[in-house]
């Protein structure tokens, strides 16, 4: 028994050492330079962006999130709020905005509140059908996922246009910050996203691998 415990302790120490060595290496990597060639950022592009916002009781932040997306300079975009049977005024607030390029998809129990993935898959199915009906070129339609409390950077679509001009690119992940970080949990999430998670995404640039986080993804 003592020998087994000794072996397990040794393995644990090795795994901890490997983990911290791996994390330290990632954090020490310089920002990946990549191809920084700039392209025209706006309406000469044929790309259309559909922002999906999965929501559950986001009445406090939803209007600010929508307006921050619509304020982006690029005009070929629309917002679809996917409400997961909120019990607050999320849907009412969106409808009161009465904006032509904002839509609401409402899910109701028992088909609602089954997880973020279920909401996004449901929205994806409806959008795919609508795109076919409207004869949209699927190669020019870019779905973008942003959480209800998300705020895009001003250059988000400028960078997205640059990336998706390469037809070999099938997905992209933006760096994430938490906006409502006044309390301890959101603040800790923000630190995690902006440090470790951002460093991991940077390391993937070096290895040309892919990792999508479900927020800020294209």
BELPE-V417606 format. One record per run of one state. SS is the DSSP state (H for helix, E for strand, - for the rest). FROM is the first residue (numbers start at 1). LEN is the number of residues. Records with the same first field share a line. If there is no record, write none. Layout:
SS=FROM-LEN / FROM-LEN
This chain:
-=1-1 / 29-19 / 56-6 / 71-6 / 84-6 / 98-4 / 107-9 / 134-4 / 146-10 / 165-8 / 174-10 / 208-9 / 218-1
H=2-27 / 62-9 / 90-8 / 116-18 / 138-3 / 156-9 / 184-24
E=48-8 / 77-7 / 102-5 / 141-5 / 173-1 / 217-1
